[in-house]
């Protein structure tokens, strides 16, 4: 076996201090197998050694939370199902950033496969996939290739495995030139009486390996995911896993079939760090030990060593602890589905991981140092005041004069930031399963809970430019916008998963981003009663490669789930008819338009300046609850949250969705601001938070009355109708007009034209 030198230790990503801890834990020098196991288990990807101390500030409990962070996925109570069963929603979001940059198709595909396994491992049938994608400048020479590969990988895997991809987000910024983000989310539904956990218990219980054979793909994937990129990153291609969605489909069905029996004691998917992390986590959670016979591990390549078997991240594999005597029953199920099945070890009472190969012990490690006692760092970080001085965000001064509102709207709607994502979502099967009620293009995706009148609403959200300018406000806004998106379809927001994407935690300014965003997220989760029940941390998202940037923008991607008790009451963004009144819910005559860090300021003025909009969490909650009442009582015909691009962009999106135009009244905005101080365009494109647009039939007169009674700001801003979006008075167009046909051409052009270049 290879000699353990300082160079070998460094190649495994361990610092001198960490290697000293390894020596102390073992009381001797490790062999290569043991060093590899410490390497992956102590990576950022597996141990969260730089973030665990701060993750503790996040709220994780509520009466409807069945299982919070620490398991494969989060679990929440969603009430009664068919035949008196009690149902649970199981969901999680994870990153596959570095693999997707190196090999976009397989990186994205195996990201989908991995998050699916996290959910069905716990006994849920997956019902929906989502994703949150961040790419660099479209003009970057590598970016079109990355977008094409990632989208094809997501569609290829999700479509083949038979789980609908129902929504998500895709954005562009030069900060992601050298390090794209691919965050995948899966939502499933389970019987509360059949939820499975990962703690290995029962001394002597058999440990079985099921699924695909182990190969040499993905070795050191977790370590690679915990390192920044450089000019040699393409050499890491062998660390990217290769997926097979058809095998994943068989694995889903086989696991769910066996879960209908009482054979399974514990189950864990082999994700990052493969057989190592799954076995360590199962044994440590159960307070037990584990012995594995490496000769029994199914391998698809000749001559694989224990080191390779333990560190491989080959896909579509699971580890189970079975009840004694159920091996034959379990094997019959997996053989029926044409999957591998092997008894490879047993649960012990030693508190150690012991691996045997060819009759010899090749690894003997106490489990404590690998899991609960792994390194934990309180990294130095700047205060928020010091951070803002470091970030050097330009003050909001000398904003160029812009008078052509219609031209600005066309420019915004045709920009990569807001252009139609049809080219992307048409590659995804969003209807398989026949339960999708609302997909890409709305505020949230909506999926019916089979054989019930209920539905789950799902959204992914984050505004990284806000997080960079002010991490605390940006963290608040990421949660608040997810709350608004769920409320805008009529769903009661319940819980959050997250994927925390940041640069190197060894830089105090990056740690300030992490600490600030988590602080803002925590405040918002508490105020909006949306606990975080699962998640993932992805650090070292930086690139030193030629043409790449440095660190990405801080991107705490949020995945949130809500519940509609009656899916027939679901709201959508589309204008339904002409001559309907348009109201701005959350209008505040005392608030000046907030254009700092706005999309309009960036796209139309070429500026990234000012503070991001402030988030009033009490107002957010009250307004969201009010909008849900309007929807539940059938009082509004369309609802849309106001976000990127402000009121005018929200109106344009509603108009395009329904193919019905609108007239916006200039005097409505004059009522909100002093036009001597604030330019009119600012009102139209400002991104003040906590606002919604709703429409009401013209012969109805309840929205304003109810808003007044509830002390909710509400302003009549115009009405629907015609084939244009026009801004002016009731009598004439004074501030611009654009046809829906012209707007649609601009909005639909970017992706097809880019891909045809």
LINKA-V608776 format. One record per backbone hydrogen bond with DSSP energy under -0.5 kcal/mol. CO is the residue of the C=O (numbers start at 0). NH is the residue of the N-H. Records with the same first field share a line. If there is no record, write none. Layout:
CO->NH + NH
This chain:
2->4
4->8
5->9
6->10
7->11
8->11 + 13
9->12
14->18
15->19
16->20
17->21
18->22
19->23
20->24
21->25
22->26 + 27
30->34
31->35
32->36
33->37
34->38
35->39
36->40
37->41
39->42
42->45 + 46
43->47
47->50 + 51
48->376
50->53 + 54
51->55
53->56
54->57
58->531
61->64
63->65 + 76
66->74
67->70
70->69
73->90
74->65 + 66
75->88
78->86
80->83
81->84
84->80 + 86
85->191
86->77 + 78
87->89 + 189
88->75
89->187
90->73
91->185
93->183
95->99
96->100
97->101
98->102
102->106
103->107
104->108
105->109
106->110
107->111
108->112
109->113
110->114
111->115
112->116
113->117
114->118
115->119
116->120
118->121 + 123
119->122
121->195
123->125
124->188
127->186
128->165 + 166
129->184
130->168
131->182
132->170
133->180
134->172
136->139
139->142 + 143
141->145
142->146
143->147
144->148
145->149
146->150
147->151
148->152
149->153
150->154
151->155
152->156
153->157
154->158
155->159
156->160
157->161 + 162
163->128 + 165
166->130
168->132
170->134
172->175
173->176
175->135 + 178
180->133
181->95 + 183
182->131
183->93
184->129
185->91
186->126 + 127
187->89
188->124
189->87
190->193
191->194
196->266
201->204
204->346
205->207 + 321
206->343 + 344
207->319
208->341
209->317
210->339
213->299 + 300
215->218
216->312
217->220
219->223
220->224
222->225
223->226
228->543
229->232
231->234
232->235
233->236
234->237
235->238
236->239
237->217
241->314
243->247
244->248
245->249
246->250
247->251
248->252
249->253
250->254
251->255
252->256
253->257
254->258
255->259
256->259
257->260 + 262
262->322
265->320
267->318
268->270
270->273
272->275 + 276
273->277
274->278
275->279
276->280
277->281
278->282
279->283
280->284
281->199 + 285
282->287
283->286
288->347
289->353
290->345
291->293 + 355
292->295
293->296
297->213
300->303
304->308
305->309
306->310
307->311
308->274
309->275
310->219
311->274
315->211
316->269
317->209
318->267
319->207 + 321
320->264 + 265
322->325
325->329
326->330
327->331
328->332
329->333
330->334
331->335
332->336
333->338
334->337
339->210
341->208 + 343
343->292
344->206
345->290
346->203
347->288
350->366
351->289 + 353
352->364
353->291
354->361 + 362
355->293
356->359
359->356 + 361
362->354
364->352
365->369
366->369 + 370
367->370 + 372
370->373
376->378
382->386
383->387
384->388
385->389
386->390
387->391 + 392
393->609
394->396
402->404
403->407
404->408
405->409
406->410
407->411
408->412
409->413
410->414
411->414 + 417
414->417 + 418
420->423 + 424
421->425
423->426
424->427
427->429
428->164
430->433
434->436 + 447
437->445
438->441
444->457
445->436 + 437
446->455
447->449
448->451
452->566
453->448
454->563
455->446
456->561
457->444
458->559
460->557
462->465 + 466
463->467
464->468
465->469
469->473
470->474
471->475
472->476
473->477
474->478
475->479
476->480
477->481
478->482
479->483
480->484
481->485
482->486
483->487
484->488
485->488 + 490
486->489
488->570
490->492
491->562
493->530
494->560
495->532 + 533
496->558
497->535
498->500 + 556
499->501 + 537
500->554
501->540
502->539
503->506
505->507
506->509 + 510
507->381 + 511
508->512
509->513
510->514
511->515
512->516
513->517
514->518
515->519
516->520
517->521
518->522
519->523
520->524
521->525
522->526
523->527
524->528 + 529
525->528
530->495 + 532
533->497
535->499
536->538
537->501
539->541
540->551
541->228
544->547
549->542
554->500 + 556
556->498
557->460
558->496
559->458
560->493 + 494
561->456
562->491 + 564
563->454
565->568
566->569
571->638
578->697
579->719
580->695
581->716 + 717
582->584 + 693
583->586 + 714
584->691
587->590
592->594
593->686
594->597
597->601
598->602
599->603 + 604
600->606
601->605
607->393
608->596
613->615 + 688
614->616
615->619
616->620
617->621
618->622
619->623
620->624
621->625
622->626
623->627
624->628
625->629
626->630
627->631
628->632
629->634 + 635
630->633
637->694
639->692
640->642
642->645
644->648
645->649
646->650
647->651
648->652
649->653
650->654
651->655
652->656
653->574 + 657
654->658 + 659
660->720
661->725
662->718
663->665 + 727
664->667 + 668
665->668 + 669
666->670
668->671 + 672
672->674
673->676 + 677
678->681 + 682
679->682 + 683
680->684
681->685
683->647
690->641
691->584
692->639
693->582
694->636 + 637
695->580
696->699
701->705
702->706
703->707
704->708
705->709
706->710 + 711
707->710
712->585 + 586
714->583
716->664
717->581
718->662
719->578
721->660
722->739
723->661 + 725
724->737
725->663
726->733 + 734
727->665
731->728 + 733
735->726
737->724
738->742
739->743
740->744
741->745
742->746
743->747
744->748
745->749
746->419
747->751
748->752
749->753
750->754
751->755
752->756
753->756
